[in-house]
Amino acid sequence: MDKQPAARAPAIELRADTLFMKTWDFGEANVIRQLLGSYGIHCRLVSHFPHTLLPLSANGLGEVRLLVAHDALREARGLIAEHRRHGFELLCGGKAPEDEAHGDAG
């Protein structure tokens, strides 16, 4: 009988991921993961709670941590900040947050 060599499992790439943000909303975490992914930034979601089985948070059990590669952290923060700023401008009719605070009419 010919003995076939055992198939090797594909090598797992080990990376030192850095905490990007924490949230209690699994939906928000997925949106952010997909947004970062669309810019080529790999993001991992880590939680100790099975959100797919029970999609809610209770007594601190639902925290979701988003991790990105350390060398992509600055870019990821910049992208999210820009998307949040743009969303705020849409909500406020194009006014900057400082205009709202001073009551300036645009």
C-alpha positions as CSV (number, residue, x, y, z in Angstrom):
1,M,0.0,0.0,0.0
2,D,1.2,3.5,-0.8
3,K,1.3,5.7,2.1
4,Q,0.3,9.2,1.4
5,P,2.0,12.0,3.3
6,A,-0.4,13.8,5.7
7,A,-1.8,17.0,4.3
8,R,-0.4,20.0,6.1
9,A,-2.8,22.6,7.4
10,P,-2.2,26.0,5.8
11,A,0.1,28.2,7.8
12,I,-1.6,30.7,10.1
13,E,-0.3,34.2,9.9
14,L,0.3,35.5,13.4
15,R,0.0,39.2,13.8
16,A,0.1,41.5,16.7
17,D,-3.2,43.2,16.5
18,T,-4.0,46.4,18.4
19,L,-7.2,47.4,20.1
20,F,-8.9,49.9,17.8
21,M,-12.2,50.5,19.6
22,K,-14.8,48.9,21.9
23,T,-18.5,49.0,21.4
24,W,-21.6,47.3,22.9
25,D,-23.4,47.2,19.6
26,F,-22.5,44.2,17.4
27,G,-24.2,45.8,14.4
28,E,-22.0,48.9,14.7
29,A,-18.9,46.7,15.0
30,N,-19.8,44.9,11.8
31,V,-20.4,48.2,9.9
32,I,-17.0,49.5,11.0
33,R,-15.3,46.2,10.1
34,Q,-16.8,46.3,6.7
35,L,-16.0,49.9,6.2
36,L,-12.3,49.4,7.1
37,G,-12.3,46.3,4.9
38,S,-13.4,48.3,2.0
39,Y,-10.3,50.4,2.4
40,G,-8.1,47.3,2.7
41,I,-7.7,47.3,6.4
42,H,-8.3,43.9,8.0
43,C,-10.3,44.2,11.2
44,R,-11.1,41.4,13.7
45,L,-14.1,41.4,16.1
46,V,-13.5,39.8,19.4
47,S,-16.2,39.1,22.0
48,H,-16.8,36.7,24.8
49,F,-20.5,36.6,24.0
50,P,-22.2,34.8,21.2
51,H,-24.0,37.7,19.5
52,T,-25.4,35.5,16.7
53,L,-27.3,33.4,19.3
54,L,-28.4,36.2,21.5
55,P,-28.1,39.6,19.9
56,L,-28.2,41.8,23.0
57,S,-25.9,43.1,25.7
58,A,-26.6,42.4,29.4
59,N,-24.5,43.2,32.5
60,G,-21.3,43.9,30.5
61,L,-21.4,40.6,28.6
62,G,-21.9,42.1,25.1
63,E,-18.7,44.2,24.7
64,V,-17.2,43.8,21.2
65,R,-13.6,44.8,20.6
66,L,-12.3,45.7,17.2
67,L,-8.7,44.9,16.5
68,V,-6.5,46.1,13.6
69,A,-2.9,45.6,12.7
70,H,-0.6,48.0,14.6
71,D,0.7,49.5,11.4
72,A,-2.9,50.2,10.2
73,L,-4.1,51.8,13.4
74,R,-3.5,55.5,12.5
75,E,-5.1,55.0,9.1
76,A,-8.1,53.3,10.6
77,R,-8.6,56.1,13.1
78,G,-8.4,58.7,10.4
79,L,-10.9,56.9,8.2
80,I,-13.5,56.5,11.0
81,A,-13.0,60.1,12.1
82,E,-13.6,61.4,8.6
83,H,-16.7,59.2,8.1
84,R,-18.1,60.4,11.4
85,R,-17.4,64.1,10.6
86,H,-19.0,63.7,7.2
87,G,-22.1,62.1,8.8
88,F,-22.3,64.9,11.4
89,E,-22.2,67.5,8.6
90,L,-25.1,65.7,6.8
91,L,-27.2,65.8,10.0
92,C,-26.5,69.4,10.7
93,G,-27.1,70.7,7.2
94,G,-23.5,71.3,6.4
95,K,-22.6,73.3,9.5
96,A,-19.4,72.5,11.4
97,P,-19.8,71.5,15.1
98,E,-18.3,74.7,16.3
99,D,-20.9,76.7,14.3
100,E,-23.6,74.8,16.1
101,A,-22.1,75.5,19.5
102,H,-21.9,79.3,18.9
103,G,-25.3,79.6,17.3
104,D,-24.0,81.1,14.1
105,A,-26.4,81.2,11.2
106,G,-25.0,80.0,8.0
